[in-house]
C-alpha cells in the first residue's frame, strides 16, 4: 500500500490593502488657486443611497434628497477644497423634483456654494444617424423650452457659476443630437456652453459649444481581471478647454484603470502639475456620486473618507509620506542592487539611478560582453556611490533571469533587501519599450524619496515581502496572455522547490521582471540550480523557464507567509 501525497493549492491573495478606512480630515484652513468642480447626480439619492454623518457610511434607504442632506454634502465638499457642483439635470425627470433640488442650491444662504447645471437627455435613436428635425417642435425641443422657461431663474442666483460673464451650462454631448444643441444656442444666447463627453467626439459637436471637457474612455475590456486586483474606481479630471488645445492634446491622455486612494493621489497631483491652470480656470471632476459607473468621491462604507482626503492633499500640495530616517539601514549595508546590463548605452543611466539610494548598498552587475568590462569598471569607480561592487561576465543565456540567479545564489544570506533591474528594450516596439523601461526605473529607483518610501514600507511592515510597479498600461492587453507552455513551467518550478504543493491560478506578477524584495520572502529560488533548463537565446517571446520564473515570485512570497504591494508613479 503506497501513501498518497497530499497536494496543497497555493493561491495568490496576499496583496497589501492600502485602502484602509479613513476618517474625515479638515482642510478648510488651506487655500488653492484651482476651482474644483465635481459632477453631482441628485437622482442617485432617490430610493438608493444616503450618507449618514454619524456612521460615515452609504446605506440604502427610501428617502427624498433633503436640504439637510445637501447641506452636509456641501459642507463636506467645501472643507476638502471643492469649489462647486455641476448638477446633472435629466430632462426626462419630473420638473418638480428638479426644482426642489435647484431651489436648495440656489438658496443664497446655502453656505455660498457654487453650482451650475449639466443637461442630460436619454435618447433611443441611433446617435450616429440622427433623424432630421421636423418643422414643428420635437418632444426634445419642448423639454428644452420648458427647461429654460422654468429654470432660467436659477442663472440669476449669486451661487450660480458664471464664466466670462455668462451663466455656465453643461451638456452631455452623447445624449443630444447636434440639431438640439443648435436649438439650445438659438433659444438662449446669453449662456456659456461646455460640451462634456466620455470619448473622442466629432468636431462638429465642439463647434457648437464654447468649450468642452473630455473624460477618456473608461472601458478597455479588462474589468473581469482588474476587479480582482484593484479597487475599481475611475477618476478623470479635466480643464475646460478650447478646440485648439484639444486638437493638440487629444492623443496624450493617460487612461488609468483601477485607482486606489494612494494611486489616485499620485495621478491627480501630477495632473495638477501638468495643467498649469490659471486662477480663473475650472477643473471638472468625474464625479461626486456616480455610483452606476463606480466613480465617486463621496465617503462610503469600505473606504471612508480616503478619496476625499487624498483629493485634498493633491489640491493643497500636501506631502503624503512621513519620511522614515532608515537609521538601521544606514549603519550596515543590508541592500543589494542586482543589475543585468546587456545594452552598454544604458550604463550611465543605471549608475545615476542607483545613486538615488539614500543608504548603503552593494552594486552587483552581470554583463555578457568582455568589451564593456573596463569602461564599466572605470565608470563605477568614478561615479557610483555603491558601498562595494562586483562585475560578473556571463553567457548570453536566460535573459536577465539566469544571470540574476547565478550572481545572487551565493550571496543572498548577506542581505536583507534586494532590488533587481535590467536594461530592458523592445525591438518589436522600441517606443513602448523605452516608455516601459523608464516607467519601471522611475517606480523602483526614480529618486531618493521614492526609494525611501519603499524601504520605509519594508521596515515598518515586517510581513511585507515584495514590492513592484503596477503593470505598465501600454501592455495591459497582453498581461493575461498565459500560455499552456508557460503555465507548465510555473508548475515545474514550484514542484522542484516545494514538492508537496501545487499552485493555483496566477493572478499577478511583476511584468518586466524588475522589483524590490525582502530576501526571506523569495530565498528558495536561489537554493536550487535551474541552469540546465535555460535555453539558448533565440528571441523567444513565451513558453520558457524565464517566463515561468517571472510569474513565480508572488507564490514564493505567499509560501513564506509574506505579503506583496504594488506601487505606481506617473511617468
N, C-alpha and C positions, 0 to 999 in steps of 0.2 A: 504494500500500500504506500503510495507516494503522497507527500504533502503538497497541497495546492498553495502556491504563492499568492498572498493577498496583495492585490493591486489597489493602490490608493490614487484617486484622481486629484491632481493639483490644479486648481483654478486661480487665475489672477484676479483678485478682487480687493487688493490692499492699497488702493490709491489713497493718499492722504487727502482728506476732505478739508480744504481750506475755507469752505463756505460755511463756517460756523455761524450760528445765530448771533446777530449783533444787536445791541440796544441802541437807542437813538442818541446821537451826538448833536450838540447845538453849535452851529456855525454862524449864528446871527451876528457875531462881532466882526466877521471878516468881510472884506469888500472885493468885488471883481468887476472888471470892465465889461465882461460878457453878459449879454441879456439872453439867458437860457429860457427857452420856451419848450414845454412838453405837450405832446398831443394827448388830449383828455377825452375819454369816451364815457359820457354820462349814462348812456344806455346800458353799460356793462354792470351798473349797480342795481338795476331793476331785476328783482327776483333772482339775483345771482350772488353778489359778494358785497360785504361791508367790512370796513376796517374798524376794529374795536381798539380804542386807545389804551384801555387797561390791559387787555390780553396781548396786544401787539400782533394780532393775527387777522387773517382773512377768514370769514365764516360765511357759509351760505345761509341767507335769510331772505324772507319775503318782505322787502321794505320799499319805501319810496326814498328817493335821494333827497334828504332833508337839508335845511340850511345849516343845522348844527354839524352834520357830517361834512358838508362842503367847507365849513369854517375850519374844521380840524385839518382837512386836506390842504387848505390854503396856508394855514399856519405852519404845517409840516414842510410844505414846498418852500416857503419863504426862508425858514431857518437853514435850509440846505442850498440856498443860492439860486433858486428857480425864480425867474422874473415874472412868468405868467403861463397861462394855458392856452393852447389852441383847441377850442372846444368843438368837437365834431357834431354837426347838426345834420342828421339824416332826414332828407326831405320827405321820406316815406313815413316818418314818425308823426305822431299827433302834434298839432300846434300847441295844444295845452301843455303837454309835457315839456316841450322845448321852451315855451315862455316861462314856465316855472323855474327852469334851470337858469336862464339868462336874466330873469328878474333878480335872482340871488347874486349872480356875478356882477351885474351892473349896479347893484346897490353901492352907492358911493361910500357907505360906512363899512363895507366888507373888506376891511384891512388894506384898502388901496391896492388890491391885487389886480394885475393886468390880465386881459384876455382878448382873444379875437375868435371869429367864427370860421370853421372849416366846413364847407358844404360837401355832402356826400349824397349820391343818388344811385340806388341799385337799379341796374338795367338787366333786361332779359335778352336783348338782341345781341347779334354778333358785333363786337366793338370794332373789328377791322372793316366791316362793310355796313356802316350805319345807314338807315333809311334817310331819304331827303326830307327836309321839313315840309310839312303841309302848309298851305296858305293860311289856314286857320291855326289858332294856338294849339299846340300839342298838350297832352296831360302834363308832361315835364315842364313845359313853359308856364303852365298855370301854377304849378308848385313853386316855381322860381318867382313868379309875380306875387304870389301870396307871401312868400318869404320876405321879399322887400317891403311889401305893404305893412307887414306885421312886425318885422324885426329891424327895420331901418332905424328905429328909435334907439336901439342899443348902441349904434355907432356914435351917438352923442354922449354916452357915458364917459366920464373922465377916466374910468378904468379901461376903456376900450383902446387897444393899441392902434396908434396912428403911425404910418410910415411915410416919410416925406410929405407930411401934412394931410395924408388921405387915410381913411379907415382901411385897415388891412383885412382882406378876405381870402381865405384859403380855399382851394378846390382840389379834391381828389380827382385827378385828370382821368383815371381809369373808369370812373363812374359817369362821365359826361361825354356826350357827343360834341364834336367841335362846334356844331351849329348852336348848341346850348350855351357854350362859353361865349360865343359871339352875341347871343341873346342877352346874357348877363351883362356883358360890356355895354350893349346898346341900352339896356333897361336902367342901369345905374352907372353913370360915367365917373362919378366922384369917389371911386374906390381904387385901392391898390391891390391887384390880384396876384397871388402866388399860386403856381401850379405845383401840386405835391404828387409825386409818383414814385413807384417802387420798382421801376425797371427802366431800361433805356426807352425813350419815347420819341415819337415823331416830332420834328422841329415845328411842324405846323401848329401843334398844341402850344409850344413855348412862345410862339409869336403872338398868341392871343393873350398871354399873361405879361405882367410887368417883370416878374422874377419867378424863380422856381426853386424847389428843393427836391433832390433825389435821394432816396434810400436804396442802396444796392439790393439786388435780389437776395432773398433770404434762403431760397431753396436750391441747394446744389446736389441734392439726391443722396445725402448720406445720413439722413435722420435716424435710420434704424441702427446705425453704428454709433453715431455721436451721442445719442441719448443714453447709451450705456456708460459712457466715459466722462461726459461733460455735463455741467449744469446747463440746461438747454434754454438759454435766453439770447436774444439779439438786441443790440443797441446801436443805432445808426444816427449820430448827429450830423447835421449839415448846415452850412451857412446858406442863407438866402442869397442867391447869386444871379447873374445875368447870362444871356446866351453866349457871350464871348468867353467868359470864364468856363462855362460848361463845355464848349466845344474843345477847349484846350485840355481839360482835365477828365473828360468822360471815361477814358480807359485807365485812369490811375487809382480807381477805388480799390481799397483793400477790404475784401469781404471776409468777415470773421464768423465762423460757426462755433457755437459753444462759448459762452462768455461768463466765466465765474467772476466773482467780485474783484479779486485782485487783478485778473487779466483785463477786466473792464476798466479799472483804474489806469493801467498802463497804456491801453489803447486810447482812452479818452484824453489823458494828459498829453500824449504825443500828438493827438489830433489838434488839441488846443494850441500847441506849439507851432503846428504847421499852418493853422488858419490865419494867424496874424490879424485877427479881427480888429476892426476899428471900434471906437466907443459906441457908435450908433448901429452896430451890427447885431442882428438877431441870430441865434443858433437854435434851430428847431430840433427837438429830440423825440425819438420814437421809442417808447411812449410812456405816459404816466401809468396807464392801466389797460393796455391792450392784451387782455388775457387770452383771447382767441388765437393770437399769434405768438404767445409766450414772450411778450415784450412789455415789461412793466418795471417801473422804479418803485412803486408804492410798496410798503412793507408787507411781508407775507409770513406765514407760519414757519416755513422752512428756513428762510434767510434772515428774517427780522429786518433790520434797517441797513443791511450790508451794502446794497447797491446805492442807496441814497448817501450813506456815509462815504463811500468811495467816490461817488459823483462829486460831492462837496470837496473832498481832498484834492481832486483833479482841478476843479474850478478855482479853488483858492490856492493852488500850488503848494499843498501841504505834503511833506515827505511822509511816505507810508511806513518806512522802516526805522526802527530804533537800533542804531548800529551797535553791534557787539564788538568788544575790543579784541577778542580772539587771543587773549594773552597766553592761554595754554598752548596754542599752536605757534606762537612767536618764539617760545623758549627752546623748542626742539623740533627738528624737521620731521614731520609726520605725513607729508604730502608728496606724492609722486605724480608728475605730469608725463604721460607717455605719448609721444608723437611719432607717427609714421610719415616720413617725408618722401614722397615719390616725385613731386614736382619741385625742382630747385628754385623756381621763381617765387615760391611762397615762403622761403626761409625767413626773410626779414619780417614778414607779417606774423609768422609763428612766434618768433622771438619777442616781438613787440607785444603780442597778446599775452604771452606767458609772463612778461614783465609786469603785468597788471596785478599779479597775485600779491596780496599785502602781507603774507607771512612766508616763512622759509619753505622752500620746495626743491626737490631734485628733478632735474630735467633728463628724461630717458628718451633717446631718439633712435629710431631704426631707419636705415636707408637701403636702397637696392643698387646703388651705383658708387663705386670707389672714386669716381671723378669728383664728386662734390664733398668728399670727406674733409680735405684740408681747408677748403673755403668755409665749410660749415663750422668746423672746429674753431677757426680764427674768429668768425662772426660771433660765436657763443662766448668766447673768452673776452672779446672786446665789448659786447653789448648786453649779454644776458645777466640777469640778477639771480640766477639759479644758485642754490647752495653748493651743488655739485652736479656734474653732468656725465652722461655716458652715450657714446655713439656706437651703434651696433650695425654692421653691414650684413644684410640678409639676402636670401634668394628672392627674386620677384615671384612670390608664390603666396597665395592666401590673402591677397589684397592687403588691407591694414590689419586684419584679424590675426593671422598666424604670427606675423612679427610682434604684435602686441602681446600675445600669449607667451611667445618664446622669451621675450625680454623680461616680462614680469614674473615668470614662473619661479625663479629662484630668489626673488626679492620681495614678494608681496607681504611677507611677515614683518618687514621693516617699516611698514607704513600703516597709517590709519585711514587715509583717504586717497583716492586715485582719480585722475582725470585723463580721459583718452580722447585724442583728436587726430585728424589726419588731413592731408592736402587734397581734399575731395574736389574732383572736377567731373564734368559730364560731356563726353564727346558728341553724344547724340543731340543734346540740348544745352550748349555751353552757357547761354544766358541764364537759364534756370539753374544750372549747376553753380554758377557764380553767386546768384541770389541765395541759393540754399546753403552754400558754404558760409557766406557772410552771416546769414541768419543763425546758423549753429555756433559759429565763432563768437558772435556778439552775446548770445544767450549764456554761453559757458565761460568766456574769458573776456567779455567786452569791456570791462572796466574794473577798477578795484572795488567800486561799490557793488557791482553785480556779483563779483566773486565773494565779497564779504557777506552778502545776503545768503549765498549758497552755503558757505561754511558756517554761518550763524544758524541756519536751519539744521544742519547736521549736528552742531554742538548742543543746541537746545532740545533736540528731539533724538534721543538715543536709539529709537526704533526706526528712524529714517535711514534707509539703506541705499537709495538710488535716486538721482535727480537727472532729468534730461529735458531738452526742449520739446514743446508740443510739435506735432508733425507739421512740417512746412506746408502752407496752404496750397502751393502750386503742385504738390504731389499727392494731395489727399485722395484723388480719384484712383491712384494706384496703390494706396496704402493697404487696402484689404485684399489685394490680389494674392492670396496664399495658395500656391500650387501644391498638389499632392506630393511632388518631389521634395519641396522644402519642408512640408509637414512631416515627412518620413525622417528627414534629417533631425528635426527637433526631437522627435521621439527617440531616435538613435542616441543622440547626445545625452538625453536625460536617462536613458536606460543604462548607459555606461557610468554616469555619475551616481545615480540613485536607482539601483535595480528593483527595488520594491515599490517604485512609484511610476505612475503614468501621468501624462499631462492632459489638461482639459483644453478647451477651445482657446487659441491665442486671441487676446483682446487688445494688446498694446505692446509697442516695442520702440526703442529709440531709432527711428528711421534715419539713416545716415551713419549710425553706429558711433556717435560721439556723446559723451556723458560724464558725469561725476558719480562716484560710488564709494560707499564705505567698504573697505576690504572684507570685513567679516560677513558682508551680505552676499558676496559673489566668489569667495576664495576657492571654492571647489573646482572652478573652471581652470585654475592654474595648477591643479594637482594631478591632472590626467594628460597624457601626451596624445593629442589628436593629430599630430603632424602627418602621419601616413595617409590620412583621409583627405588631405587638401589637394585639389587638382592643380595642374599647371595652368598658368594664366592663359585664358582664351576668350576674354571679354564675355564671360558668362553673365547672364542677367538674372538667373534664378536656378533653383534646384541643386545648390552646392552646400557643403558644410558651412561655408561662410555665411550664407543666408540663414541657415539654421541657428548659428551662434548669435547672429544679430537679433534673433527673436527669442532667445532663451534667457536673457538677463533677468527679466522680471520673475521668471519661475524660480531662479536661484534665490532672488530676494525673498520671495514668498516662502520657499522651503526653509530658509534660515530665520523665518519669523520677523522679517523687517518689512517696512512699507516703502512705497516709492512716491515721487512727486514730479509733476510736470511743470515746467516754467515757460514763460513767454515774455520776450522783449520785442517790441516793434522794431523793425529794421529799416 
